[in-house]
Amino acid sequence: MTAIYERELDSQLNGLTGYVFGALMLLFGGIYVMAIHLEGAVDFTTVLASLTFIYLIGIPLLTMRSVAEERHQRTDQLLYSLPLSMTKIVLGKYFALVTVLAMPLAVICLYPLIVNALATSGAIPLKAAYGAMVGFLFLGMALTAVGLFISSLMESVGLAAGACFLVMLLLYFLTPLTSYISSSALTSFIAFTVLAALLGVILWRMTKNGAFALVFAGVLEGALGVCYALFRGKFGGLFADVVGQLAVFDRFDSFTYDIFDIRSLVYYVSVTAVFLFLTVQSMERRRWAS
């Protein structure tokens, strides 16, 4: 796994993607710190809350080449021939991406100390600042796992970047978008139906087994129809409630209110584990198919 980690890290640092991501993070982090400090505020958590939008661009940049480029250039065959489990290969790539992600964040950790050293009045609460930084890192780790999974489904770097950007954009505006969805039971049923069909498409993309994906989606649709027939009253507003609980970016809000939310960290770890597992399954299917 160490060899995979070093190879992926070398790929990120020898190319432009890692440096572009770091430059964007440091540039906008510095701008937000300066702007907020000039306004007389001493709340570093506001800086991190404003900085989350960088993940919309940064995560596609970081993850687009991880697997998609390997598949496009057929160098993934070398990975499949290694005497390593696919889990170790995926983890090696993932930890390399997290290392690149953490590098600019380590520099940003110095910003509160610099501001406090230069400030003539008021100081940034370090406990709240670094608590929010932990949440910011875990958010980035979860999104990196999502991006790695998307890259494992694509054979083109451009498609991987575009699909990842669209997914990040959807996750970022997920809660505002749900406010436009009717709270009626029928609307929730239709939304869950579309979601079940989408899961079937993703499963087909992972397995290339259309019959299995169709059966899977059909079972979900059937179970959903039974639940709707039996508990129709409980479907009112259910989709918006579920989306609100699953919104990745919204989970970071608690850290901006000086709350070190353990539940949000557990949620981020869970999202990371799920998408790393899906990435392993996607690449394992590719290994056996080749």
C-alpha positions as CSV (number, residue, x, y, z in Angstrom):
1,M,0.0,0.0,0.0
2,T,2.9,2.3,0.7
3,A,4.1,2.0,-2.9
4,I,0.6,3.0,-4.2
5,Y,0.5,5.9,-1.8
6,E,3.9,7.2,-2.9
7,R,3.0,6.7,-6.6
8,E,-0.3,8.6,-6.2
9,L,1.3,11.4,-4.1
10,D,4.1,11.8,-6.6
11,S,1.5,12.0,-9.4
12,Q,-0.3,14.8,-7.6
13,L,2.8,16.8,-6.7
14,N,4.5,16.4,-10.1
15,G,1.4,17.6,-11.9
16,L,-0.6,20.9,-11.5
17,T,-3.7,19.6,-9.8
18,G,-2.2,19.4,-6.3
19,Y,-0.6,22.9,-6.6
20,V,-3.7,24.4,-8.1
21,F,-5.9,23.1,-5.3
22,G,-3.4,24.3,-2.6
23,A,-3.1,27.7,-4.3
24,L,-6.9,28.2,-4.4
25,M,-7.3,27.2,-0.8
26,L,-4.5,29.4,0.5
27,L,-5.5,32.4,-1.7
28,F,-9.1,32.5,-0.8
29,G,-8.4,31.6,2.8
30,G,-6.1,34.6,3.0
31,I,-8.6,36.8,1.3
32,Y,-11.4,35.8,3.7
33,V,-9.2,36.2,6.8
34,M,-8.1,39.6,5.7
35,A,-11.6,40.8,4.8
36,I,-13.2,39.5,7.9
37,H,-10.4,40.9,10.1
38,L,-10.6,44.3,8.5
39,E,-14.3,44.4,9.3
40,G,-13.3,44.0,13.0
41,A,-14.6,40.4,13.3
42,V,-12.5,37.8,15.1
43,D,-14.5,34.7,14.1
44,F,-12.3,32.3,12.1
45,T,-15.1,29.8,11.8
46,T,-16.8,32.2,9.3
47,V,-13.7,32.0,7.2
48,L,-13.9,28.2,7.0
49,A,-17.7,28.3,6.3
50,S,-17.0,30.7,3.4
51,L,-14.2,28.5,2.2
52,T,-16.3,25.3,1.8
53,F,-17.1,26.4,-1.8
54,I,-13.5,25.7,-2.8
55,Y,-14.3,22.0,-2.5
56,L,-16.7,22.4,-5.5
57,I,-13.6,23.0,-7.7
58,G,-10.9,21.4,-5.6
59,I,-12.3,17.9,-5.1
60,P,-12.8,17.3,-8.9
61,L,-9.3,18.6,-9.5
62,L,-7.8,16.3,-6.9
63,T,-9.7,13.1,-7.8
64,M,-10.4,13.3,-11.5
65,R,-7.1,11.6,-12.5
66,S,-6.9,9.0,-9.7
67,V,-8.6,6.1,-11.4
68,A,-10.1,7.6,-14.6
69,E,-6.7,8.4,-16.1
70,E,-5.4,4.9,-15.2
71,R,-8.3,3.4,-17.0
72,H,-7.9,5.7,-20.0
73,Q,-4.2,5.0,-20.4
74,R,-4.7,1.3,-19.6
75,T,-2.1,1.5,-16.7
76,D,-4.8,0.2,-14.4
77,Q,-3.8,-3.3,-15.6
78,L,-0.6,-2.8,-13.7
79,L,-2.5,-2.2,-10.5
80,Y,-4.6,-5.3,-11.0
81,S,-1.5,-7.4,-11.5
82,L,0.0,-6.3,-8.2
83,P,0.0,-8.8,-5.3
84,L,-2.2,-6.4,-3.3
85,S,-5.8,-6.5,-2.4
86,M,-8.0,-3.9,-4.1
87,T,-8.8,-2.4,-0.6
88,K,-5.1,-1.6,-0.1
89,I,-4.8,-0.1,-3.6
90,V,-7.8,2.2,-3.0
91,L,-6.7,3.1,0.5
92,G,-3.2,4.0,-0.9
93,K,-4.7,6.3,-3.4
94,Y,-7.2,7.8,-0.9
95,F,-4.6,8.6,1.7
96,A,-2.4,10.2,-0.9
97,L,-5.3,12.5,-1.9
98,V,-6.0,13.3,1.7
99,T,-2.3,14.2,2.2
100,V,-2.5,16.7,-0.7
101,L,-5.8,18.0,0.8
102,A,-4.2,18.4,4.3
103,M,-1.1,20.3,3.1
104,P,-2.8,23.7,2.5
105,L,-5.0,23.2,5.5
106,A,-1.9,22.8,7.7
107,V,-0.8,26.3,6.5
108,I,-4.2,27.7,7.1
109,C,-4.0,26.5,10.7
110,L,-1.3,29.2,11.1
111,Y,-3.7,32.0,10.1
112,P,-5.4,32.4,13.5
113,L,-2.0,32.5,15.2
114,I,-0.7,35.1,12.8
115,V,-3.9,37.2,13.2
116,N,-3.7,37.0,17.0
117,A,0.0,38.0,16.9
118,L,-0.7,41.1,14.7
119,A,-4.0,42.1,16.2
120,T,-4.0,45.2,18.4
121,S,-7.5,44.4,19.8
122,G,-9.6,41.3,19.9
123,A,-8.3,37.8,19.3
124,I,-9.5,34.8,17.4
125,P,-10.8,32.0,19.8
126,L,-8.3,29.3,19.1
127,K,-10.4,26.5,20.5
128,A,-13.3,27.3,18.2
129,A,-11.0,27.9,15.3
130,Y,-9.2,24.6,15.4
131,G,-12.4,22.7,16.3
132,A,-13.9,24.0,13.1
133,M,-10.7,23.1,11.2
134,V,-11.1,19.5,12.3
135,G,-14.7,19.5,10.9
136,F,-13.5,21.2,7.7
137,L,-10.8,18.5,7.2
138,F,-13.3,15.7,7.8
139,L,-15.7,17.3,5.3
140,G,-13.0,17.3,2.7
141,M,-12.1,13.7,3.5
142,A,-15.7,12.6,2.9
143,L,-15.9,14.6,-0.3
144,T,-12.6,13.1,-1.5
145,A,-14.0,9.6,-1.1
146,V,-17.0,10.6,-3.2
147,G,-14.8,12.0,-5.9
148,L,-12.6,8.9,-5.9
149,F,-15.7,6.8,-6.4
150,I,-16.9,8.9,-9.3
151,S,-13.4,8.7,-10.9
152,S,-13.5,4.9,-10.6
153,L,-16.7,4.9,-12.7
154,M,-15.2,6.9,-15.6
155,E,-12.7,6.2,-18.3
156,S,-12.1,9.9,-19.2
157,V,-10.5,12.5,-16.9
158,G,-12.8,15.2,-18.4
159,L,-15.9,13.2,-17.7
160,A,-14.7,12.4,-14.2
161,A,-14.1,16.1,-13.4
162,G,-17.4,17.1,-14.9
163,A,-19.4,14.5,-13.1
164,C,-17.7,15.2,-9.8
165,F,-18.3,18.9,-10.2
166,L,-22.0,18.4,-10.8
167,V,-22.2,16.0,-7.8
168,M,-20.4,18.6,-5.6
169,L,-22.6,21.3,-6.8
170,L,-25.7,19.2,-6.1
171,L,-24.4,18.4,-2.6
172,Y,-23.6,22.1,-1.9
173,F,-27.1,23.3,-2.9
174,L,-29.0,20.2,-1.8
175,T,-30.9,21.8,1.1
176,P,-31.9,25.0,-0.7
177,L,-33.1,22.8,-3.7
178,T,-35.3,20.7,-1.5
179,S,-37.2,23.8,-0.3
180,Y,-38.6,24.0,-3.8
181,I,-40.0,20.5,-3.6
182,S,-43.6,20.1,-2.5
183,S,-44.2,18.5,0.8
184,S,-47.0,16.3,-0.5
185,A,-46.8,12.5,-0.1
186,L,-47.0,12.0,-3.8
187,T,-44.0,14.3,-4.5
188,S,-41.9,12.4,-1.9
189,F,-42.9,9.1,-3.5
190,I,-41.9,10.3,-7.0
191,A,-38.6,11.7,-5.6
192,F,-37.7,8.3,-4.0
193,T,-38.7,6.5,-7.2
194,V,-36.3,8.6,-9.2
195,L,-33.6,8.0,-6.6
196,A,-34.2,4.2,-6.7
197,A,-33.8,4.4,-10.5
198,L,-30.6,6.4,-10.2
199,L,-29.2,3.8,-7.8
200,G,-30.0,1.1,-10.4
201,V,-28.0,3.1,-13.0
202,I,-25.0,3.5,-10.7
203,L,-25.1,-0.3,-9.9
204,W,-25.2,-1.0,-13.7
205,R,-22.3,1.3,-14.2
206,M,-20.4,-0.5,-11.5
207,T,-21.2,-4.1,-12.5
208,K,-22.0,-3.8,-16.2
209,N,-24.8,-6.3,-15.4
210,G,-28.0,-4.8,-16.7
211,A,-30.2,-7.7,-15.5
212,F,-28.9,-7.5,-11.9
213,A,-29.2,-3.7,-11.8
214,L,-32.8,-3.9,-13.3
215,V,-33.8,-6.5,-10.7
216,F,-32.2,-4.4,-7.9
217,A,-34.0,-1.2,-9.0
218,G,-37.3,-3.2,-9.4
219,V,-37.1,-4.6,-5.9
220,L,-36.5,-1.1,-4.5
221,E,-39.4,0.3,-6.6
222,G,-41.7,-2.5,-5.4
223,A,-40.8,-2.0,-1.7
224,L,-41.3,1.7,-2.1
225,G,-44.7,1.2,-3.7
226,V,-45.8,-1.1,-0.8
227,C,-44.6,1.4,1.8
228,Y,-46.4,4.2,0.0
229,A,-49.6,2.2,-0.1
230,L,-49.5,1.3,3.6
231,F,-48.0,4.4,5.1
232,R,-49.0,7.2,2.7
233,G,-49.5,9.7,5.4
234,K,-45.9,9.5,6.6
235,F,-44.6,10.3,3.1
236,G,-45.5,14.0,3.5
237,G,-42.3,16.0,3.5
238,L,-40.3,12.8,4.1
239,F,-37.9,13.3,1.1
240,A,-37.0,16.8,2.3
241,D,-36.4,15.5,5.8
242,V,-34.2,12.6,4.6
243,V,-32.2,14.9,2.4
244,G,-31.7,17.4,5.2
245,Q,-30.2,14.6,7.4
246,L,-27.9,13.5,4.6
247,A,-26.7,16.9,3.4
248,V,-22.9,16.7,3.6
249,F,-22.1,20.4,3.6
250,D,-24.9,21.4,6.0
251,R,-23.3,19.1,8.7
252,F,-20.4,21.6,8.9
253,D,-22.8,24.4,10.1
254,S,-22.6,23.2,13.7
255,F,-18.8,23.8,13.8
256,T,-19.4,27.5,12.8
257,Y,-21.4,27.9,16.0
258,D,-18.5,26.8,18.2
259,I,-20.0,23.3,18.6
260,F,-17.6,20.4,18.2
261,D,-20.2,18.1,16.8
262,I,-19.1,14.4,17.2
263,R,-22.1,13.2,15.4
264,S,-21.1,15.1,12.3
265,L,-17.6,13.7,12.4
266,V,-19.1,10.2,12.7
267,Y,-21.3,11.0,9.7
268,Y,-18.3,12.1,7.7
269,V,-16.4,9.0,8.6
270,S,-19.4,6.9,7.6
271,V,-19.7,8.6,4.2
272,T,-16.0,8.1,3.7
273,A,-16.2,4.4,4.5
274,V,-19.3,3.8,2.3
275,F,-17.8,5.5,-0.8
276,L,-14.4,3.8,-0.3
277,F,-16.2,0.5,-0.2
278,L,-18.0,1.3,-3.4
279,T,-14.8,2.3,-5.0
280,V,-13.2,-1.0,-4.0
281,Q,-16.2,-2.9,-5.5
282,S,-16.1,-0.8,-8.7
283,M,-12.4,-1.5,-9.2
284,E,-12.7,-5.2,-8.2
285,R,-15.3,-5.6,-10.9
286,R,-12.9,-4.0,-13.4
287,R,-10.1,-6.3,-12.3
288,W,-12.1,-9.5,-12.9
289,A,-13.5,-8.2,-16.1
290,S,-10.0,-7.6,-17.4
